[in-house]
Amino acid sequence: QVQLVESGGGLVQPGGSLRLSCAASGSISSINAMGWYRQVAGKQRELVASISRGRTTKYADSVKGRFTISRDNAKNTVYLQMDSLKPEDTAVYYCATSSSWAIEAGERYWGQGTQVTVSS
């Protein structure tokens, strides 16, 4: 079992920034990839960014150049720095971990989600 606690969501204006954090606990040794998904009402949950234990990163095309994912393995924490936010970034953001180097494979665990709203 892996437990994930997210923080950092909120309301920002277009062009603003937020930093999301996700701290993992439990069966930490089983974690390889960590990442962030987001979900808008009526749509499927989509992968925003992921980072492997070896720090190979992947980003959705829609966030490249604006979002940066990082991790601190000593703290079992993954971060998502979100800059130049757009209204279309509005979603519930979910932290996830995987036992595989690929976030969408292996045994996956999820955080509870944190709301990010970008609006003027």
C-alpha positions in Angstrom: 0.0 0.0 0.0 1.1 3.5 -0.9 -0.6 6.6 0.5 -0.3 9.9 -1.3 -1.0 13.3 0.2 -1.3 16.3 -2.2 -1.1 20.0 -1.6 -0.7 23.3 -3.4 -3.9 23.6 -5.5 -5.9 26.7 -5.5 -7.3 29.6 -7.6 -5.0 31.7 -9.8 -5.3 34.2 -12.6 -4.2 33.4 -16.1 -0.4 33.7 -16.4 0.0 32.9 -12.7 1.9 30.0 -11.1 1.2 27.2 -8.7 3.4 24.5 -7.2 1.8 21.1 -6.4 3.4 18.7 -3.9 2.7 15.1 -3.3 4.3 13.1 -0.4 4.3 9.3 -0.5 4.2 7.0 2.5 3.7 3.3 3.1 5.4 0.8 0.7 7.9 3.3 -0.6 10.3 0.7 -1.9 7.6 -0.3 -4.5 7.6 3.1 -6.1 9.4 3.8 -9.4 7.6 6.4 -11.5 5.7 9.3 -9.9 3.5 11.7 -11.8 0.5 14.0 -12.1 -2.7 13.5 -13.9 -5.6 15.9 -14.4 -9.3 15.4 -15.0 -12.0 17.8 -16.2 -15.7 17.1 -15.7 -17.0 14.9 -18.5 -13.5 14.0 -19.8 -11.1 11.1 -19.1 -8.2 11.5 -16.7 -5.1 12.5 -18.7 -1.4 12.3 -17.9 0.2 15.7 -17.4 3.8 14.8 -16.5 5.7 11.9 -15.1 9.2 11.2 -13.8 10.9 7.8 -13.3 13.2 6.9 -10.4 16.1 7.6 -12.7 14.5 11.0 -13.5 13.4 10.5 -17.0 10.6 12.9 -17.6 7.6 13.0 -19.9 5.1 15.9 -20.5 1.8 16.3 -22.2 2.3 18.5 -25.3 -0.2 21.0 -23.8 2.1 21.8 -20.9 5.6 21.5 -22.3 7.6 24.6 -21.6 5.2 25.7 -18.9 5.2 22.9 -16.3 8.2 21.2 -14.6 8.1 17.9 -12.7 10.7 17.0 -10.2 11.2 14.6 -7.3 13.1 14.3 -4.1 13.6 10.6 -3.5 14.9 11.2 0.1 11.6 12.9 0.9 9.5 10.5 -1.3 7.9 13.6 -2.7 7.1 14.7 -6.3 6.4 18.3 -7.3 4.8 20.0 -10.2 5.7 23.6 -10.9 3.1 25.2 -13.1 3.9 28.5 -14.7 2.1 30.6 -17.3 -1.2 28.9 -16.3 -4.1 29.0 -18.7 -7.9 28.6 -18.2 -7.7 25.3 -20.0 -5.4 24.0 -17.2 -8.3 24.1 -14.8 -8.9 20.6 -13.5 -8.6 18.3 -10.6 -5.0 17.2 -10.4 -4.1 13.8 -9.1 -0.8 12.5 -7.9 0.1 9.0 -8.9 2.9 6.4 -8.4 3.7 3.2 -10.2 5.9 0.2 -9.5 7.0 0.5 -13.2 9.4 3.0 -14.7 6.4 3.8 -16.9 3.7 5.6 -15.0 0.8 4.0 -16.8 2.1 0.4 -16.2 2.7 -1.6 -13.0 0.8 -1.3 -9.8 -0.5 2.2 -9.5 -1.7 4.3 -6.5 -3.6 7.6 -6.5 -3.8 10.7 -4.4 -7.2 12.2 -3.5 -6.9 15.0 -6.0 -6.5 18.8 -5.6 -8.4 21.4 -7.5 -6.6 23.9 -9.7 -8.7 26.7 -11.1 -7.3 29.3 -13.5 -9.7 32.2 -14.0 -9.8 35.9 -14.3 
